[in-house]
C-alpha cells in the first residue's frame, strides 16, 4: 500500500493494522519534483523521514516497510540515490512504485532521464529492482524490460480496474508466464474502481479476453492468493492453507443474488463455481474476514466479532 508523502499517514496506517494484527507492507510516498509544492520534499527530508519510519515500524510484529518513490517522473536523480541508500541500509525492505502505465508516461521518463535505456532502466540503475521489488501496472514493457524483470526476480502488481478505467492499455498476462515474471493482483487507489478482489478478478478476465487469453478461475485465484504471496516474497507465511502458515482469509458466500444463485445452481464443479464468483462476485459475497486466525468481521453481525 502507498501512504501519502506525509509520515503521519504511515504512522496512522501501521497503528490501525497493528491493532488488528494485520500483515501489511506499506510506505511513505517519496516525491521531490513535478508535483504541487505542498506535496514535495527535499531528497534529504525524504530520506530522514523514511529512515525514521523504517526504524519505527519495519518487522514490528506483522508489519513491513516498502520504500515508495511515487514513480520516476516525480523522482530526481538525487532522490533515487537516497532510495538506493536506504535499500542498502535496510536490504530486507520492499520497493514499490509505478512502471510503464501509459505511453505518455514512458515518453516523459525518456525526456527526464535521456541517459537511460528506458523506464525500467532508471530503477535498475539505482539498484531498485530485485526480489522484493513490486512494480505496478507494467503494461507497455519492451523485450529488454521483460528480461530485466525476469533476471532480477522482480514482481508485477497487475491492476486491471485502474488500467481499464484510465484506458491505459491491457496487461499481457500470457507474456508474464512466458518470461517467468511473478504477478500479483492489485486494486490501485486513485483510479481503481473497487478494492474487492472478486470484482478485480472479473476485470482481469476481461483484460485477458481482449487479448485472446482465457484467464481460468484456477489461474485467477492463484494470482490473488499464493501467486500474490510469491510476488511479495511472502509465500513462506501466507497464500494458502498449508500447515504452519498464517491464517488470513475470507469466508465466501457464493450465492447472494438471484443471478448468482441461478449460475451456482447450474455449476458442475468447484471451478465453475469459482468462475461465477470471479465474474459476478462483489463485497456482498464476503461472509467473514479472519486475520491471523481471529475473526475480525462477520457480515450478519455487521461489526467486529470477538
N, C-alpha and C positions, 0 to 999 in steps of 0.2 A: 504494500500500500504506500502511496505517496502521502506525505504530510504536506503542509504548506511551507513557505520559506521561514515561517515563524517557529522557533524551537518550542514555544508553548503548545503548538498543535501536536507535536510528537509526545511531549510530556502528557498531554490530555489523553491521547490515543493509547499509549502504553499503560497509563494508570487504569483506564477503563478495562483494557484487556487483561491486565494483571489481576484485577478484582474478580474476573470470571475464569481465571486460569487458562486463558486462551493462548494458543500458539500462533503468533503473528510475526511477520517480518515487515518492518516499516522504517522510514527515514525522513528527515527534513529535506525538502527540495533545496538544491544549491543552484543559485542563479545570479549572475552578475552583469548581464547586458541584454539588450533587445527585449526589455520588459519595462512596465511602468516603474518609475524611480522608487516608489514606496514599496516595491516588491523585490528590489535588487539589493545586493550586499557586496562588499569587497571580498576578494578571494580569502584574505586573512580572517575576516569576520566569519565567513562561511566555514573555514577550517576550524576555528576555535569553537564555534557553536556546535558543529558536528562532532568534534572530538569529545566535547563535554557530554553530549547526548549518548555517544557510544559508551563512554566510561560509566554513565549512569544506568543505561538500560540493556546493553548488549549481553546476551546469555544470562540474563536475570530471570530465573525460572524458565518459562517457555517463550520468552521474548527474545527477538534477534533484530539486529540493525542492518539496514541496507543503505549504502552510500547512494544518494539520489540526485545526481545532476539532472535537471529537468530534461534537457536534451542539448545536443551540440550547439544549435543556434543561440541559446541563452548562456553558453559557457565560453568564457575567454580561455585562451591557452593557459593563462595564469591560474584560473580556477581549476581547469582539468589537471594541472600539475599538483594542485592541492588535493584533489580527489585521489590521484595516484599515490601521493604521500600517505594519505590515510589508509589506502588499501595495503600499502607496505607495512604500516604500523599496526594494522588490525587485519591480518590476512584471512581470518575466518568470518569476516563480514560479507554481506552480499552487495551486489551492484545492480541497481535497477534504473533504467532510463528508456527513452524512446529511440526507435530506429526505422527509417525509411517508411514513414506512414503515407506520404503522398509525394508526387513528382516535384511540386513547388518547394517543398521542404528540402528535398535532396539537392535541388539546384541552389537553394540558399546556402546549404552546408558547403557546397563546392565553391561558392563565392567567398565564404568566410574562411575556409581552410583550403586554399588552392594548392598548397604544398602536399596535400594528402591525396591518395589514390581514390578515395570515395568516403562515403558517410561512415561505414563501419571502421575504416582505416583510422579515422580520427580517434575513436575509442581504443582501438588496438594499439595505436602509437603510445597512448598514455597508460598502457597495461591494464585496461579496464575490461578486457574480455577474459573469459575463464569459466571454471566450473560453477561458480556461484554468481555468474553474471546473467541477468534476465533482461532481454530486450523486447519491449512492447511493439507489436504490430508487424514489422518486417515484411511488408507487402511487396516492395519493389527492390528486391535484392538482386545483384548481379551474380554471375557464377563465382567470382572471386570472393564475394562476401559470404555466400553459402559455404564455400570451402573453409573460410576462416572461422565461421561459427562451428563447423564440424571439428576442425583441428584444435580449436581452443576449448572445446566441450562447453561452449556457451549455450544458453537456452532462449526460447522464444515464448512470449506471452501472446497468444492469439486472441484478439478482442473483436469478435465478429459484429456485435451490435454497434460498436463505435465505427468500425470500418464501413458498414452498410449505411449508417445514419449520415456520415460525412461524405459518402461516395468516394472513399479513399482508394478503393480497389479490393481485390479478392486475394486473401492469403492462400498460398499454394501448399495445401496440406500434403498432397502427394509428394511434392519436392522435399518436404521436411523428412519424410521417411527415406526417400532416395539418398539424401545427403547425410542421414544419420544425425539429425539435429533434434534435440528434445523439445517438446512443446507442451505447454500447459494452457488451460483456458482462462482468459482474463475478462473482466467485465468493464474496465475503464471507469472513469468517474465523471469527466467533463462532458463527453459526447456519448457515452454508453446509455442505452435506454432502459436497462434493468440491471440489478445486482443478482437476480435469480439465475442460478446455474442451469436450470432446465430450459428456461427461455433462451439463454445464451447458446446452449447446445442446439436448439432449434434453428437459430440464426446461422450457426456453424454448418449445419446440414445444408442450408440454402446456399451458402458460400461454396460448398463442395459441388452441389448440383449445377451451379452456374459454370463450373469448370469440368463437367462430366466426371466428377469424382463422387462416388456414393459413400458418404460417411455413415458407416453402420452404427447401430446402437452400442455394440461392444467397443468399437474404437472411440466413440464419443464419450462414453462413461469412463473409459480408460484415461483419456486426456483430462477429464475433470476430477479424477481421483489419483490413482497410482502414477499416471503419467505426469500430472502436475507435481506430485511429490518428487519424482525423478528430476523434473525440471528445476526444482528448488533445492536439489541435493538433500532431501529430507525423507527419501524412501525407506531409510532405516527406522524411521519413527512414525510416519503417517502414510496414508494412501490406500490401505486395505485392512482387513480384519485379521492379519497374521498374528500369531501368538507373540506377546511382548510389545506390540505397538500401542500407541496412544489412541484411546477411544474417542475420536472426534467424528461424529457422524450425524446425519439427519435420518429420521424415520419418514418414509413417504407413504401417503395415501394415494393409490393410483387412480382413483375414480371419484372426483369431486364435482363433476359437472355431468349433465346428461350425455354430452358428446363423448367425454372420456369413458363414462360407464358403458356406452354402446361399443366403443372401439376396444376397450379392455375385454368386454364380454366376448368379442369376436377374435381375440388374440389366441393363437395356438400354443405359444410357448413364452418363456421369460423374455426372449429377445424382442418379440413383437410387443410385449407389454412395455419394455423399456423404450422401444421406438415411439410408442404412444406418449410416454412420459416426456421424452425429449422434444417432441414436436407439438404437443398440446399442453404440457405442464407449465405451472407457474407457482406463485407463492402459496396458493390455496392447497397445493399438494404436500406442503411441509406440515407434518403432524407433530413432530417433536424435534428438538435440537439438543444434542448431547455434546458436552465439552469435557474432554479428559475424563470420561467415564461418569460424568454427572449430568443429569437432565437439567437444562437451564431454561427451557421454554417448552410449553405444550399448547397446541392450538386450542383445545377445548377450554383450558384454563385462561388463555389469553394473557398470561403473565408468567413470570419465573416460577418454576417449581422447585421445591426443596430437594 
